[in-house]
Structure formats: structure tokens, C-alpha cells
Amino acid sequence: MDADTTTARRRGTTLSPAELFFLDQWGRQLKEAFGETPYLVGSVERGEDWRDVDVRMLLPWPEESISPIGVYTLNVALSLWGRHVTGLPIDFQIQGPVAFHGYDGKARNPLGGRAKTAYRGVTDLALGLPSPDRKLEQDMERIRQAENDAHRDADRRIGEGGEPSGSD
């Protein structure tokens, strides 16, 4: 067992901000690929000592449309991909509704939807850059201003007896 794993187990209460960032980025890719939200569940989510990181997702197609070996193979492949991307010991499982809803009422953390500003220490804010939300607000304000200017210009042209589109 390497020193990094031992330290993570000793800490055992939560993932670090960087680990959660990479896990969430991977979750976003899963969500885009399958159209379902993956969830962090199990001992990591409960703040207990952990040996792997349990991620579950509702089967995005009817259960009868894929064989159990197909689901198992997909789970292994996605677990290995998650381990490669995040550096965490991912245990990923796509589950049918009965198994998936067995987590109802228990702690589970949706992955893939967190804004960059949710990560302390690894955000654009830490680098002194504007947050993505603020940049979006600024871009939307510029668009609104351009639309208002275009409407004023069209109203002026109509008032002068010209064409609103500015055509010849």
C-alpha cells in the first residue's frame, strides 16, 4: 500500500477539494454520456474510513435491454476509467431501479453538476480570476446592451422614415 493511500485512509472523513474536483469532472462526463446523474454513496459520503469510492448511477435504459454480463462489463470498464481520471479507487455501478433506490433516504452526493466555484482552493477565484458565474452575468449584460442598442437604432430609423433593418 502506498503512502498516499495510507494518508487518505487515515484522514477517512471526506475527499479533499482536489479529489472531489476530479471526481465531479468525471461525473460530468458520465452525465453527458448517459443522460443520468451519477451519485457518490457509501463510506466516503458518510465520512467513514473507506477503501474505495462508491459511485452509483441509475441504469439509463430498460433493464431487459442489456444482459447482466453486459452491465458487469460496463461497470468494470467505467470503474477503471474513473480510477484513471480521478486517481481514486472507484467502484462504479450502473444499477436498476430497485438497487438504485435502495439509497433513498441515505446520504448521496450528485456528481457532475457542481460549479467551479464550489471547490475551495482549486477555483478560478483562488487565481484571482472572475468566477464563471460572474463572467456569464457580464456576457449576458453585454448581450442585453447590444440588443437595446439595436432596438433604439431600429426605432430611430423608423422615426426617420427609413427601413428598420438598415437595408438600402
PEVEN-V740508 format. One record per pair of residues at least 24 apart in sequence whose ideal C-beta (glycine too) atoms are under 7 Angstrom apart, sorted by the first residue. I is the first residue (numbers start at 1). GAP is how many residues later the second one is. Records with the same first field share a line. If there is no record, write none. Layout:
I=GAP ; GAP
This chain:
9=40
12=36 ; 37 ; 38
13=34
14=33
15=29
17=102 ; 103 ; 104 ; 105
18=104
19=67 ; 69
20=99
21=98 ; 101
22=63 ; 64 ; 65
23=30 ; 63 ; 65 ; 88
24=87 ; 88 ; 90
26=56 ; 59 ; 60
27=84 ; 85
28=84
30=27 ; 82
31=81
34=26
35=25
36=24
37=73 ; 75
38=73 ; 74
39=69 ; 70 ; 71 ; 72
40=68 ; 69 ; 71
41=62 ; 67
45=62 ; 63 ; 64
46=61
51=38
52=37 ; 39
53=35 ; 36 ; 37 ; 38
54=37
55=27 ; 35 ; 37 ; 56
56=37 ; 39 ; 44 ; 47
57=37
58=37 ; 39 ; 42
59=35 ; 36 ; 37
63=33
